[in-house]
Structure formats: structure tokens, C-alpha cells
């Protein structure tokens, strides 16, 4: 039987526009990691293994980053899973404890990014998304926008054709998340926009406008995980949050053999990861109060409502229309502002989601606090592909 695993400390930097702050990735990790260690009331010498996630950077950058926290000779494992990199590091650290290979681990994610749209870092080898792109362009004519917004624009249009969603539905997602970010001091943006302003912002592709797209960002986040025995040893039961379920899924044959761009951007992966995580936890989206999900582009939030079984396929527009996913509704989705407004430093995103949900379950989210939050859900996806779904439950310790 796998052992229970708890998050006992979290920390993050403010997410910043690339180049706005004079810092480098070791500075980011020193800040986020120190905050997490202080939150857990332990020193780095107690950490037995570290999982580090980043997408852009040289080999062993993870070691260079965590050396700012201490030099104790422990294993430091670097990982890269596109935009789900942070959650991949978190999953690695959980598995080490669940499998009895460690008592205390640390998950770290960071990114130092270039301004502008994402691009390939190597052009002399097969692109990881070559099959995704080929499948997309077999169905839809190529446009001049970058590949990522093309993919989600086509997925949005396929949803519109099949289920009657409109550009206004996707814009409502962005309006909500920008509004939520106004209360998040860690967010890259804290500006509130009207629906009309979002729709009128510069056009990107299909129904997407600029204010519906996540920005590139610099930043880092960290989380300290412990076994039940370690939680008792360090007397952290008052702030321990149990990882009740967690699962990763990668692409299926349906991701490519399809006439629906929604599967190319990971709808099947997200649904499969959610089912497995729900089975592990013994509860599902209906039983949580707060959700952080991967709104890299506004359509992905609506698609993910359906993948997480928050509603039947095709009915996600109703959730955003009737206020089901904001304060006063059935759930609060992306109280942090989500990727669209909080920012999206790829390697840090998944662990920043973890930090937000732990603050929520501990009642420490300040003006963002979701009332009576006892269970939470995290969704993080990277094209290429990997989707990670994590369920949290406030410990009864």
C-alpha cells in the first residue's frame, strides 16, 4: 500500500514579465525555496530528495538553483514535461514518499523566459509536437499565428461548431480570471477588464484575443512534502494538506487520429488523468470547492470543465454563464488569476497551483479565500504531452 503524503510548506515568487526584474533563476529558487522551508519550519538539511522542473535552460540547472538553499549531497533530479513540468516534479516527490524511498522531499519549479511567443529551442531535430501539428493542419488550414494559439483557437472553433459556444463564452473566462487576480500579490497582472475590453483587445487567432492568452513569465515556486511520520516528527499536523489523489496521462491514439482539435490539445489526456486521480482519492470534482486549472488560453478552461467531469461535454458554457466557477458559485476556479493573469513561467506553474490550493485549504489566502474550502483540485497540462491532475484534502491531524 502506498503511504499517505502531505504538503507542509509552500512558497513562490511574484511572477514577472521577462526582463522586468534584475534576477536569474538561482535568485528565483532561493526566494521561493526559502519561503517554503520557512513555511514548513525546517532547514534544507532535512530534505532527502529534490525534484526540479524547468523547460528552458541547460542540464543540471536544477542543481545550480537549489545549491542556493544548501549543499548536502542529496539527489537532485531535473525534469522537463513542457507546461506540466512543475506538476511532474511534484508527482516525482510524492512518489518517493509514497513508495517509502524518502520521508521529506522538495519540489521546485522555475523558469527564466524570453519575451514573446514560445518557439522551438532546437531546429536540427524532430520537433516534439510534429505529430500534433500535422494532425491539426490535416483538419484545419494553417494560419500565421504561433502554433500554440493556433491549436487552442481551432479547438475553440470545433467546440463552437459542435455545441454552440461563442467567442463571448471564452472571453468570460478571461474576464473572471483577470478579476480574480486583482487580489493576488503574486500575479504578474492585477488589472481588471470588462468583457468588452477583452473582446476588443488585439486579435490573435480565431476567437482568441490577447487578453485571453497567458503571457511568458519569470518566476519560481517550491513545495515541501512529508510522510505521515515526518509530519508528526516536525509537529506540522496543523498545516498538513494530504495529496489524496494524483495521476498523469500522456497522449492516446485519439490525440492524432481525430477530426476534433480538442483532443490534439489534450482533452483525452486530461479526462484520463482525472478519472485515475478520482479513483485514487475516492472523491471527484463534485466534492471540491476550489480548483486551479490550466487556462493557458481561455478555451482550455471551458474544455477542462468537461474533461474534469464538472459538467457533461458541451455544457461548459452554462457554467461560465451562470457564475458557477467564481465566488458565490458552485466552485471557485482559478482564484489566483490562473495562467492568463497570474502568469505562466512554465516550470513553476504546477507548483504555484499547488501553493495557491494549499493556502486556500489552510485558510491563508487573504482576500482570495474561498469559504469553507476543505478539498481542492489541480489540473496542469503540457502539450507533447502530459496532463497531471492532483486532489488535495485538508488533514484532520
C-alpha positions in Angstrom: 0.0 0.0 0.0 1.3 3.5 -0.9 1.8 5.8 2.1 -0.1 9.0 2.6 1.8 12.1 1.5 1.3 15.7 2.8 2.2 19.1 1.6 3.5 21.0 4.6 5.2 24.1 3.2 4.9 26.2 0.1 6.5 29.3 -1.3 6.7 31.3 -4.6 8.0 34.4 -6.1 5.8 37.1 -7.7 5.6 36.2 -11.4 7.2 38.9 -13.5 7.3 39.9 -17.1 10.6 38.6 -18.6 13.4 41.2 -18.1 11.4 43.4 -15.7 13.3 42.3 -12.6 17.1 42.0 -12.3 17.4 38.4 -11.3 18.4 35.0 -12.5 17.0 31.5 -11.9 19.1 30.8 -8.8 17.8 34.0 -7.3 14.2 32.9 -8.0 14.7 29.5 -6.4 16.5 30.9 -3.4 13.5 33.2 -2.8 10.8 30.5 -3.4 12.6 27.7 -1.7 13.5 29.7 1.4 9.8 30.7 1.8 8.8 27.0 1.5 11.3 25.9 4.1 10.3 28.7 6.5 6.7 27.8 6.0 7.5 24.2 6.9 9.7 25.3 9.8 12.6 23.1 8.7 16.0 23.6 7.3 17.3 22.3 3.9 19.3 19.7 5.8 16.1 17.8 6.4 15.3 17.4 2.7 16.2 13.9 1.3 15.4 14.4 -2.4 14.6 17.3 -4.6 12.7 17.2 -7.9 13.3 20.3 -10.0 11.3 21.3 -13.1 12.3 23.8 -15.8 11.7 23.8 -19.6 14.3 26.3 -20.8 17.9 26.0 -19.6 21.0 23.9 -19.6 21.4 20.5 -18.0 21.8 20.5 -14.2 20.4 24.0 -13.8 18.3 22.4 -11.1 21.4 21.7 -9.0 22.7 25.2 -9.5 19.4 26.6 -8.4 18.9 24.5 -5.2 22.6 25.0 -4.2 21.4 28.4 -3.2 19.4 26.6 -0.4 22.2 24.2 0.7 24.9 21.7 -0.3 24.1 18.4 1.4 24.9 15.9 -1.4 21.3 14.7 -1.8 19.8 13.5 -5.1 18.6 16.4 -7.3 16.6 15.2 -10.3 15.9 17.6 -13.2 12.7 17.1 -15.3 11.0 18.7 -18.3 7.4 18.0 -19.3 6.5 21.2 -21.1 3.9 23.2 -19.3 3.1 20.4 -16.8 6.8 20.3 -15.7 6.0 21.7 -12.2 3.4 19.1 -11.5 5.7 16.4 -12.8 8.3 17.4 -10.2 5.5 17.4 -7.6 4.5 13.9 -8.6 8.0 12.6 -8.5 8.4 13.9 -5.0 5.1 12.4 -3.9 6.0 9.1 -5.3 9.3 9.0 -3.5 7.5 9.3 -0.2 4.5 7.1 -1.1 6.9 4.3 -2.1 8.9 4.5 1.1 12.0 5.9 -0.5 12.1 9.2 1.4 10.4 10.9 4.3 10.9 14.6 3.3 11.2 15.8 -0.3 11.1 19.2 -2.0 9.6 20.0 -5.4 10.9 23.1 -7.1 9.9 24.7 -10.4 11.3 27.8 -12.1 11.6 29.5 -15.5 13.5 32.4 -17.0 11.8 33.1 -20.3 12.3 35.2 -23.4 9.7 37.8 -24.3 7.1 36.9 -27.0 5.6 33.7 -28.2 7.2 30.3 -27.4 9.4 28.8 -30.1 11.5 25.6 -30.7 14.8 25.7 -28.9 16.4 23.2 -31.3 15.8 23.2 -35.1 18.1 20.4 -36.1 16.0 17.6 -34.8 12.4 16.3 -34.8 10.0 18.7 -33.1 8.2 17.0 -30.1 4.9 18.4 -31.4 5.4 17.4 -35.1 2.5 14.8 -34.9 0.2 17.2 -33.2 0.9 19.9 -35.7 0.5 17.6 -38.6 -2.9 16.3 -37.3 -4.1 19.9 -36.7 -3.2 21.0 -40.2 -4.7 17.9 -41.8 -8.0 19.2 -40.4 -7.6 22.9 -40.4 -5.8 25.4 -42.7 -2.6 26.7 -41.2 -2.6 30.4 -40.0 0.2 32.8 -39.5 -0.1 32.9 -35.7 2.3 30.9 -33.4 1.5 27.2 -33.1 0.1 27.2 -29.6 -2.6 29.8 -30.1 -3.5 28.1 -33.4 -4.1 24.8 -31.6 -6.4 26.3 -29.0 -8.2 28.6 -31.5 -9.0 25.5 -33.6 -10.1 23.6 -30.5 -12.4 26.5 -29.6 -13.9 26.7 -33.1 -14.5 22.9 -33.1 -16.4 23.3 -29.8 -18.3 26.2 -31.2 -19.4 24.2 -34.2 -20.5 21.2 -32.2 -22.0 22.7 -29.1 -22.8 26.3 -29.9 -20.3 28.0 -27.6 -19.4 31.6 -28.7 -16.4 33.9 -28.5 -18.1 35.7 -25.6 -18.0 32.4 -23.5 -14.3 32.2 -23.9 -13.9 35.9 -23.1 -15.9 35.5 -20.0 -13.3 33.0 -18.7 -10.6 35.7 -19.2 -12.8 38.4 -17.5 -13.2 36.1 -14.5 -9.6 35.3 -14.1 -8.3 38.8 -14.6 -10.9 39.9 -11.9 -9.6 37.2 -9.6 -6.0 38.2 -10.0 -6.7 41.7 -8.6 -6.4 40.1 -5.1 -3.2 38.1 -5.8 0.0 40.0 -5.0 2.0 37.2 -6.7 0.2 37.7 -10.0 2.1 39.2 -13.0 -1.1 41.2 -13.8 -3.7 42.6 -11.4 -5.7 44.6 -13.9 -9.5 44.1 -14.2 -11.1 44.3 -17.6 -14.6 44.3 -18.8 -15.9 41.7 -21.2 -16.0 44.3 -24.0 -12.3 45.3 -23.3 -11.3 41.7 -23.6 -13.1 41.1 -26.8 -11.7 44.3 -28.2 -8.1 43.6 -27.3 -5.7 42.8 -30.2 -6.8 39.7 -32.3 -4.5 36.7 -32.1 -6.3 33.8 -33.9 -9.9 32.6 -34.3 -11.9 33.7 -31.2 -8.7 34.5 -29.2 -7.7 38.0 -28.3 -4.5 39.0 -26.4 -6.2 39.2 -23.0 -7.3 35.6 -23.4 -3.7 34.3 -23.7 -1.3 33.6 -20.9 1.9 35.6 -21.0 5.5 34.5 -20.8 6.8 35.0 -17.3 9.8 34.7 -15.0 9.4 33.1 -11.5 9.7 30.1 -9.2 7.7 28.1 -6.7 8.5 25.3 -4.2 6.7 22.8 -2.1 7.8 20.6 0.9 6.3 17.2 1.1 6.4 14.8 4.0 5.2 11.3 5.1 2.8 11.0 8.0 5.6 10.0 10.3 7.6 13.1 9.3 4.5 15.3 9.8 4.3 14.0 13.4 8.0 14.3 14.0 8.1 18.0 13.0 4.7 18.7 14.6 3.1 20.1 11.3 -0.3 18.5 11.5 -1.9 21.9 11.9 -0.9 22.8 8.3 -0.5 19.5 6.6 -2.6 19.1 3.4 -2.9 15.5 2.1 -2.4 14.7 -1.5 -5.5 12.5 -1.8 -5.1 11.5 -5.5 -2.7 12.2 -8.3 -2.3 10.9 -11.8 -0.6 11.6 -15.1 -1.8 10.7 -18.6 0.0 11.1 -21.9 -1.3 11.1 -25.4 -3.6 8.4 -26.8 -4.1 7.3 -30.4 -7.2 9.5 -30.3 -4.9 12.5 -29.9 -3.9 12.2 -33.5 -6.5 10.0 -35.3 -9.2 12.6 -34.9 -11.4 15.2 -36.6 -11.6 17.3 -33.4 -8.8 19.7 -32.4 -9.9 19.4 -28.7 -8.1 16.0 -28.5 -4.9 17.5 -30.0 -4.7 20.0 -27.2 -5.2 17.2 -24.6 -8.8 16.8 -23.7 -8.5 13.0 -23.6 -5.3 13.2 -21.5 -7.0 15.5 -19.0 -10.1 13.2 -18.7 -8.0 10.1 -18.2 -5.8 11.7 -15.6 -8.9 13.0 -13.8 -10.5 9.5 -13.7 -7.4 7.9 -12.3 -6.9 10.7 -9.7 -10.6 10.4 -8.7 -10.3 6.7 -8.2 -7.2 7.1 -6.0 -8.8 9.9 -3.9 -12.3 8.4 -3.5 -13.9 11.7 -4.5 -14.1 13.9 -7.6 -14.8 17.4 -8.8 -18.3 17.4 -7.3 -16.7 17.2 -3.9 -14.2 20.0 -4.1 -14.7 23.7 -3.5 -11.7 25.3 -5.2 -9.9 24.5 -8.4 -6.7 25.7 -10.1 -6.7 24.6 -13.8 -4.5 25.2 -16.8 -6.0 28.2 -18.6 -3.1 28.8 -20.9 -5.7 30.1 -23.4 -9.3 30.8 -22.3 -10.9 28.0 -24.4 -8.9 25.5 -22.4 -10.7 26.4 -19.2 -14.1 25.5 -20.8 -12.7 22.3 -22.3 -11.2 21.3 -19.0 -14.6 21.8 -17.2 -15.8 19.0 -19.4 -12.7 16.8 -19.1 -12.8 17.0 -15.3 -16.5 16.0 -15.4 -17.7 19.2 -13.8 -20.4 19.1 -16.5 -21.3 17.0 -19.5 -19.5 17.5 -22.7 -20.9 20.6 -24.5 -22.3 22.2 -21.3 -19.3 24.2 -20.1 -20.7 27.5 -21.5 -23.5 27.2 -19.0 -21.1 27.1 -16.1 -19.4 30.3 -17.1 -22.8 32.0 -18.0 -24.4 31.2 -14.6 -21.4 32.1 -12.4 -20.8 28.5 -11.3 -17.0 28.9 -11.4 -16.5 32.2 -9.4 -17.1 33.4 -5.9 -20.7 32.6 -4.9 -20.9 29.8 -7.4 -20.5 26.0 -7.2 -16.7 26.2 -7.4 -14.1 29.0 -7.5 -11.9 28.2 -10.4 -8.5 29.9 -10.6 -8.8 32.2 -7.6 -5.1 33.1 -8.2 -6.0 34.6 -11.6 -4.9 31.5 -13.5 -2.2 31.4 -16.1 -3.9 34.2 -18.1 -3.4 36.8 -15.4 -1.1 35.3 -12.7 1.5 34.4 -15.4 3.0 31.2 -16.8 6.6 30.5 -16.1 6.4 27.0 -17.5 8.4 25.1 -14.9 6.9 26.9 -12.0 3.2 26.9 -12.9 2.2 23.5 -11.5 3.9 24.1 -8.1 2.4 27.6 -8.0 -1.0 26.0 -8.4 -0.1 23.7 -5.5 0.9 26.7 -3.4 -2.4 28.5 -4.1 -4.5 25.5 -3.2 -2.6 24.8 0.0 -3.1 28.4 1.1 -6.8 28.0 0.3 -7.2 24.8 2.3 -5.2 26.3 5.2 -7.4 29.4 5.2 -4.5 31.7 4.4 -5.5 33.1 1.0 -6.5 36.5 2.3 -9.0 38.4 0.1 -8.9 35.4 -2.4 -10.1 33.0 0.3 -12.8 30.5 -0.8 -15.2 30.0 2.1 -15.2 26.6 3.8 -12.6 25.1 1.5 -11.7 21.5 2.6 -10.9 19.9 -0.7 -9.2 21.2 -3.9 -8.4 20.1 -7.4 -5.3 21.0 -9.6 -5.0 20.5 -13.3 -1.8 21.1 -15.3 -1.2 20.1 -18.9 1.7 20.3 -21.3 1.4 19.6 -25.0 3.6 16.8 -26.3 2.1 15.6 -23.9 1.3 15.1 -20.3 -1.7 16.0 -18.1 -1.4 15.9 -14.3 -4.5 16.0 -12.0 -4.0 16.3 -8.3 -6.5 16.3 -5.5 -5.9 17.8 -2.0 -7.7 17.4 1.3 -7.1 19.3 4.5 -5.6 16.9 7.0 -7.5 16.0 10.1 -4.3 15.8 12.2 
